[in-house]
């Protein structure tokens, strides 16, 4: 279901001019919370490190841990592997080989059982993210005390039941802390913490700007089911597009997807940049998703560092190209719909990949040993 009118009526009505003003360029040293599923893979760590090593460019108020889980793939993966094993001829196999990005076929080629693939639940995911955030702070030589907050152990089960966590309460407290400067929330995972804060304190839509990366462009005809950030908490995702909170939407496909790094670049520009550079290189060469997705030959492949797009948008208007549009409605199939009367939204349509990574490398040059 899309967000009920009874829920939307709780939010202040913001006129278009106010929303468009909020979606202009941030002022100097903007107030920021980073909301991140840091242990999900390896991209959040790069984004967080870039921000931590750039204190002159933002006022980082805190970092909130986000739940994550790939467990929604379990049943489909088991069924796909079974169907492939049972296929009796090449034509039958062709029907299944492309499913889940070839994941099932790779498991078969490695003689692995789908039932043995380890999936963490969101409760474990949020704790792993919390601990990973602390690790990145430490590697960057930045004190974490009073800056990192645990988020939700699960996803929204109903819009009348926000999940009260230290992360949600911190978002509310910091949103209300300054009447003159908005709080930018760089959202790099499922929206559970942010949606819970909005449901607990609808007034904060006047105080915040949510900068979220996920999904396909709002004009794409595809279902957003492939987007992990969007699909995990469908209610939270729908609420973001419906409640009229000022929102910068940064599509992963195929805008953020341009942010690919190769192993030679890691070795040349990252590996020797202090403790954090060494750690980022370790993550790149020991990517947990390679094991989960049965990816081999990783040394010849690039990897998308998706979430640096959030920091890139915040830091320089030349890095991410955007246009003002109208917020779509996200239906129950996770397709975009475009009814009349929707509120403004800023959406990215392109980026300058090289300039973004060059800036990140300059920040890593300042990393402590």
C-alpha positions as CSV (number, residue, x, y, z in Angstrom):
1,X,0.0,0.0,0.0
2,X,1.1,3.6,-0.5
3,X,1.2,6.0,2.4
4,X,-2.3,6.5,3.8
5,X,-3.8,10.0,3.9
6,X,-4.3,9.6,7.6
7,X,-0.5,9.4,8.0
8,X,0.3,12.2,5.5
9,X,-2.1,14.6,7.3
10,X,0.2,14.6,10.3
11,X,3.0,16.3,8.3
12,X,3.2,20.1,7.9
13,X,2.2,21.3,4.4
14,X,5.3,22.8,2.8
15,X,4.8,25.1,-0.2
16,X,6.8,24.5,-3.4
17,X,8.9,27.6,-3.0
18,X,10.0,26.5,0.5
19,X,10.9,23.0,-0.7
20,X,12.8,24.3,-3.8
21,X,14.7,26.7,-1.6
22,X,15.7,23.9,0.7
23,X,16.9,22.0,-2.3
24,X,19.3,24.7,-3.4
25,X,23.0,24.4,-2.7
26,X,24.0,23.9,0.9
27,X,25.7,26.8,2.7
28,X,29.2,26.7,4.0
29,X,29.9,24.0,6.5
30,X,26.5,22.4,6.4
31,X,25.1,20.4,9.4
32,X,25.2,16.7,8.5
33,X,24.2,13.3,9.8
34,X,25.3,10.2,7.9
35,X,22.8,7.4,8.0
36,X,24.6,4.3,6.8
37,X,24.6,0.5,6.5
38,X,28.4,0.5,6.7
39,X,29.0,-3.2,7.0
40,X,26.7,-4.1,4.1
41,X,29.6,-4.1,1.7
42,X,32.6,-1.7,1.1
43,X,31.2,1.6,-0.4
44,X,29.9,3.3,2.8
45,X,33.4,3.1,4.3
46,X,34.8,5.2,1.5
47,X,32.0,7.8,1.8
48,X,32.4,8.0,5.5
49,X,36.2,8.3,5.4
50,X,35.9,11.1,2.8
51,X,33.6,13.0,5.1
52,X,35.6,12.4,8.2
53,X,38.8,13.6,6.5
54,X,37.1,16.8,5.3
55,X,36.1,18.6,8.5
56,X,36.5,22.0,6.8
57,X,33.7,21.1,4.4
58,X,30.9,20.0,6.7
59,X,29.8,20.0,10.3
60,X,29.4,16.3,11.0
61,X,26.9,16.0,13.9
62,X,26.8,12.3,14.0
63,X,26.6,8.9,12.2
64,X,23.6,6.6,12.6
65,X,23.8,2.8,11.9
66,X,21.3,1.3,9.5
67,X,20.0,-2.3,9.4
68,X,20.7,-4.4,6.3
69,X,20.0,-7.9,5.1
70,X,20.1,-9.8,1.8
71,X,17.8,-12.5,3.2
72,X,14.9,-11.4,0.9
73,X,16.9,-13.1,-1.9
74,X,17.1,-16.5,-0.1
75,X,13.9,-18.2,-1.4
76,X,14.4,-17.0,-5.0
77,X,18.1,-18.0,-5.0
78,X,17.2,-21.5,-3.7
79,X,14.5,-21.9,-6.3
80,X,16.7,-20.6,-9.1
81,X,19.5,-23.1,-8.3
82,X,17.0,-25.9,-8.1
83,X,15.5,-25.0,-11.5
84,X,19.0,-24.8,-13.1
85,X,20.0,-28.2,-11.7
86,X,16.8,-29.7,-12.9
87,X,16.9,-28.2,-16.4
88,X,17.4,-31.0,-18.9
89,X,18.7,-29.0,-22.0
90,X,20.4,-25.8,-22.9
91,X,17.2,-24.0,-23.9
92,X,15.7,-24.7,-20.5
93,X,18.9,-23.6,-18.7
94,X,18.9,-20.3,-20.7
95,X,15.6,-19.3,-19.0
96,X,17.2,-19.3,-15.6
97,X,20.9,-18.5,-16.0
98,X,20.5,-14.7,-16.1
99,X,18.4,-14.6,-12.9
100,X,19.7,-12.7,-9.9
101,X,22.6,-11.5,-12.1
102,X,23.9,-15.0,-12.7
103,X,24.2,-15.6,-9.0
104,X,22.6,-19.1,-9.1
105,X,24.7,-20.2,-12.1
106,X,27.9,-19.2,-10.3
107,X,27.0,-21.2,-7.3
108,X,26.4,-24.3,-9.5
109,X,29.7,-23.7,-11.2
110,X,31.4,-23.7,-7.9
111,X,29.5,-26.7,-6.6
112,X,27.9,-24.7,-3.8
113,X,24.4,-25.1,-2.4
114,X,22.2,-22.1,-2.1
115,X,21.0,-23.2,1.3
116,X,24.6,-22.7,2.6
117,X,24.8,-19.0,1.6
118,X,25.0,-17.0,4.8
119,X,22.5,-14.2,5.2
120,X,22.5,-11.9,8.3
121,X,19.2,-10.6,9.6
122,X,18.6,-6.8,10.0
123,X,19.3,-7.0,13.8
124,X,22.7,-8.4,13.2
125,X,23.2,-6.1,10.2
126,X,22.7,-2.9,12.2
127,X,25.1,-4.1,14.9
128,X,27.7,-4.9,12.3
129,X,27.2,-1.5,10.8
130,X,27.6,0.2,14.2
131,X,30.8,-1.6,14.9
132,X,32.1,-0.8,11.3
133,X,31.4,2.9,11.8
134,X,33.5,2.9,14.9
135,X,36.2,1.1,13.0
136,X,36.3,3.7,10.2
137,X,36.4,6.6,12.8
138,X,39.4,4.9,14.4
139,X,41.2,4.3,11.1
140,X,40.7,8.0,10.2
141,X,42.0,9.1,13.6
142,X,38.7,10.9,14.5
143,X,37.2,10.5,18.0
144,X,33.8,8.7,17.8
145,X,32.6,9.4,21.3
146,X,29.1,10.9,21.3
147,X,29.0,10.7,17.5
148,X,27.8,7.2,16.6
149,X,24.3,5.8,17.3
150,X,22.6,2.4,16.9
151,X,19.7,2.3,14.6
152,X,16.7,0.0,14.1
153,X,17.1,-3.8,14.5
154,X,14.4,-4.3,11.9
155,X,12.2,-2.7,9.3
156,X,8.9,-0.8,9.6
157,X,6.0,-3.2,10.0
158,X,3.4,-0.4,9.9
159,X,3.4,3.4,9.6
160,X,1.7,3.7,13.0
161,X,4.6,1.8,14.6
162,X,7.8,3.8,14.2
163,X,10.9,2.1,15.7
164,X,12.2,4.2,18.6
165,X,16.0,3.9,18.6
166,X,18.9,6.1,19.6
167,X,19.4,6.9,15.9
168,X,15.9,8.1,15.4
169,X,15.9,10.2,18.5
170,X,19.3,11.7,17.6
171,X,17.9,12.7,14.1
172,X,15.0,14.4,15.8
173,X,17.1,16.2,18.4
174,X,19.6,17.5,15.9
175,X,16.9,18.5,13.4
176,X,15.3,20.7,16.0
177,X,18.6,22.1,17.3
178,X,19.0,25.0,14.8
179,X,16.2,27.2,13.5
180,X,18.4,28.8,10.8
181,X,20.4,26.0,9.2
182,X,18.8,22.8,7.9
183,X,20.1,19.4,8.8
184,X,21.3,17.3,5.8
185,X,20.9,13.6,6.3
186,X,23.1,11.6,3.9
187,X,21.1,8.4,3.6
188,X,23.2,5.4,2.4
189,X,20.9,2.5,3.2
190,X,17.4,1.6,4.0
191,X,15.4,4.5,5.3
192,X,14.1,2.9,8.5
193,X,15.8,5.3,10.9
194,X,14.8,8.4,9.0
195,X,11.2,7.2,8.4
196,X,10.9,6.4,12.1
197,X,12.1,9.9,13.0
198,X,9.7,11.5,10.6
199,X,6.8,9.4,12.0
200,X,7.7,10.2,15.6
201,X,8.2,14.0,14.9
202,X,6.5,15.0,11.6
203,X,7.5,18.7,12.2
204,X,11.1,18.0,11.4
205,X,10.3,18.0,7.6
206,X,10.7,21.8,8.0
207,X,14.2,21.3,9.3
208,X,15.9,18.6,7.3
209,X,17.0,17.7,3.7
210,X,17.2,13.9,3.0
211,X,19.9,13.1,0.4
212,X,19.3,9.4,-0.5
213,X,20.8,7.1,-3.0
214,X,18.9,4.1,-4.3
215,X,16.9,2.7,-7.3
216,X,16.3,3.8,-10.8
217,X,15.7,7.3,-12.1
218,X,12.1,8.4,-11.4
219,X,11.3,8.4,-15.1
220,X,12.5,4.8,-15.6
221,X,9.8,2.2,-16.4
222,X,11.4,-0.6,-14.3
223,X,10.5,-2.0,-10.9
224,X,12.9,-0.9,-8.2
225,X,13.1,-4.4,-6.7
226,X,16.9,-4.7,-7.5
227,X,17.7,-1.7,-5.3
228,X,18.8,-3.0,-1.9
229,X,18.4,0.4,-0.2
230,X,14.9,0.7,-1.5
231,X,13.5,-2.8,-1.3
232,X,14.4,-3.7,2.3
233,X,12.0,-1.3,3.9
234,X,9.2,-0.6,1.4
235,X,7.1,1.4,3.8
236,X,9.9,3.7,4.6
237,X,10.8,4.2,1.0
238,X,7.2,5.0,0.1
239,X,6.9,7.5,2.9
240,X,10.0,9.4,1.8
241,X,8.4,10.1,-1.6
242,X,5.0,10.9,-0.2
243,X,5.5,13.0,2.9
244,X,7.0,16.0,1.0
245,X,10.2,16.2,3.1
246,X,12.8,18.1,1.0
247,X,14.6,15.3,-0.8
248,X,17.6,15.0,-3.1
249,X,17.2,11.7,-5.0
250,X,20.5,10.1,-6.3
251,X,19.6,7.1,-8.4
252,X,22.0,4.2,-8.2
253,X,21.1,2.8,-11.6
254,X,22.7,4.2,-13.7
255,X,24.0,7.4,-12.1
256,X,25.8,6.2,-9.0
257,X,26.8,3.0,-10.9
258,X,29.4,5.1,-12.8
259,X,31.5,5.3,-9.6
260,X,33.6,2.2,-10.3
261,X,37.1,1.7,-9.0
262,X,39.7,-0.9,-10.2
263,X,42.4,-2.7,-8.3
264,X,45.2,-0.8,-9.9
265,X,43.6,2.5,-8.8
266,X,43.3,1.2,-5.3
267,X,47.0,0.2,-5.3
268,X,48.1,3.6,-6.8
269,X,45.9,6.1,-4.9
270,X,44.4,4.4,-1.8
271,X,46.5,1.6,-0.4
272,X,49.3,3.7,1.1
273,X,47.2,6.5,2.6
274,X,47.6,5.8,6.2
275,X,45.6,3.3,8.3
276,X,42.3,4.1,6.5
277,X,43.9,3.7,3.1
278,X,45.2,0.3,4.1
279,X,41.8,-0.7,5.5
280,X,40.0,0.4,2.4
281,X,42.4,-1.6,0.2
282,X,41.8,-4.6,2.5
283,X,38.1,-4.2,2.0
284,X,38.4,-4.0,-1.7
285,X,40.5,-7.1,-1.9
286,X,38.4,-9.0,0.7
287,X,35.0,-7.8,-0.3
288,X,32.4,-9.8,1.6
289,X,30.0,-9.7,-1.3
290,X,32.4,-11.6,-3.5
291,X,31.9,-14.7,-1.3
292,X,28.2,-14.2,-1.0
293,X,27.6,-13.7,-4.7
294,X,30.2,-16.3,-5.7
295,X,32.3,-13.8,-7.7
296,X,35.6,-15.1,-8.9
297,X,38.5,-13.4,-10.7
298,X,37.9,-10.2,-8.7
299,X,41.4,-8.9,-9.6
300,X,40.2,-8.2,-13.1
301,X,36.9,-6.6,-12.2
302,X,35.9,-3.1,-11.0
303,X,33.6,-2.5,-8.1
304,X,31.0,0.3,-7.7
305,X,31.6,2.6,-4.7
306,X,28.0,3.7,-4.8
307,X,27.6,5.8,-1.7
308,X,30.3,8.4,-2.3
309,X,27.7,10.1,-4.5
310,X,26.0,11.5,-1.4
311,X,29.2,13.2,-0.2
312,X,30.0,14.3,-3.7
313,X,26.7,16.1,-4.1
314,X,27.2,17.8,-0.7
315,X,30.8,18.9,-1.5
316,X,30.6,20.4,-5.0
317,X,27.8,21.3,-7.3
318,X,29.9,20.3,-10.4
319,X,30.2,16.7,-9.2
320,X,26.6,15.6,-9.5
321,X,24.3,17.0,-12.2
322,X,20.7,17.5,-11.0
323,X,17.3,18.8,-12.1
324,X,14.2,19.8,-10.3
325,X,11.3,17.5,-10.9
326,X,8.2,16.2,-9.1
327,X,8.4,13.5,-6.5
328,X,7.0,10.2,-8.0
329,X,4.7,7.9,-6.2
330,X,6.3,4.5,-5.4
331,X,3.6,1.9,-5.8
332,X,3.4,-1.5,-4.1
333,X,5.2,-3.2,-7.0
334,X,8.0,-0.6,-6.5
335,X,7.2,1.0,-9.9
336,X,7.2,4.8,-10.3
337,X,3.8,6.5,-10.8
338,X,3.3,10.2,-11.6
339,X,0.0,11.5,-10.4
340,X,-0.8,15.2,-10.6
341,X,-0.1,17.5,-7.7
342,X,3.1,16.0,-6.4
343,X,5.7,18.1,-4.5
344,X,9.2,19.1,-5.9
345,X,12.2,16.9,-5.6
346,X,15.8,17.3,-6.8
347,X,17.1,14.4,-8.8
348,X,20.5,13.5,-10.2
349,X,20.9,12.5,-13.8
350,X,24.7,12.3,-14.2
351,X,28.0,12.8,-12.4
352,X,31.7,13.5,-13.0
353,X,33.2,10.2,-11.9
354,X,36.9,11.3,-12.3
355,X,36.5,14.6,-10.4
356,X,34.8,12.8,-7.6
357,X,37.5,10.2,-7.1
358,X,40.2,12.8,-7.5
359,X,38.7,14.8,-4.6
360,X,38.4,11.7,-2.5
361,X,42.1,10.8,-3.1
362,X,43.1,14.3,-2.0
363,X,41.2,13.8,1.2
364,X,43.0,10.4,1.7
365,X,46.3,12.2,1.3
366,X,45.5,13.9,4.6
367,X,44.9,10.7,6.5
368,X,47.0,10.0,9.5
369,X,49.4,7.1,9.5
